[in-house]
């Protein structure tokens, strides 16, 4: 059975999405590894993204917190905002509280 690696990212201008795609290429070169790229949900309105001149989102599927439990390993990618992670990634990680409580991410 393949080892499932999830590459989970948030990207405003596309740089982190490009990194995720490069990481997937490397993971796919390892026998027995099945890598999947996911993006976290956007929390900003389209109007704000337009004013920021944000890049169009890639076609990668949006992950839910519950789906993390299906992975054998997870790689996270996100930009820094004044030394902190992007709010979109924090919102995603905050949504996984129930999984931690159930110990669904152990192992």
Secondary structure as GFF3:
##gff-version 3
##sequence-region A 1 107
A	DSSP	beta_strand	3	9	.	.	.	ID=ss1
A	DSSP	alpha_helix	15	28	.	.	.	ID=ss2
A	DSSP	beta_strand	33	39	.	.	.	ID=ss3
A	DSSP	alpha_helix	46	52	.	.	.	ID=ss4
A	DSSP	beta_strand	61	62	.	.	.	ID=ss5
A	DSSP	three_ten_helix	65	70	.	.	.	ID=ss6
A	DSSP	beta_strand	73	77	.	.	.	ID=ss7
A	DSSP	beta_strand	80	81	.	.	.	ID=ss8
A	DSSP	beta_strand	84	85	.	.	.	ID=ss9
A	DSSP	alpha_helix	87	94	.	.	.	ID=ss10
A	DSSP	alpha_helix	97	102	.	.	.	ID=ss11
###
